[in-house]
Amino acid sequence: MREIVFDTETTGLDPAHARLLQIGAIRLAAGHPDEANTFELKVNPGTPIPPASSAIHGLRDADVADAPAFPAAYAAFQAYAGDAVLIGHNIGFDLAILA
């Protein structure tokens, strides 16, 4: 079974309104992180990042200004993840953001 641990950073905590800012992931090999097989991509949310969100994750508008928009970022993540099982903390939130 292929497994990937992943996490997202967003513009807020309400998945109905928050936008994706960053996706990070790492594959597991025999149940252990495979540090040679990681994924990290910043995403331009197309909207200003609220200061309260920046205070939590440290991402600012300038950090994502040249990053791809969601469709391209999501396609890149899907290509990386393939059919792997996704693992994460509070994964319901992360999956709602990706949806």
Buried (B, 14 or more C-beta within 10 A) or exposed (E): EEBBBBBBBBBBEEBEEBBBBBBBBBBBEEEEEEEEEBBEBBBBBEEEBEEEBBEEBEBBEEBBEEBBBBEEBBEBBEEBBEEBEBBBEEBEBBBBBBE
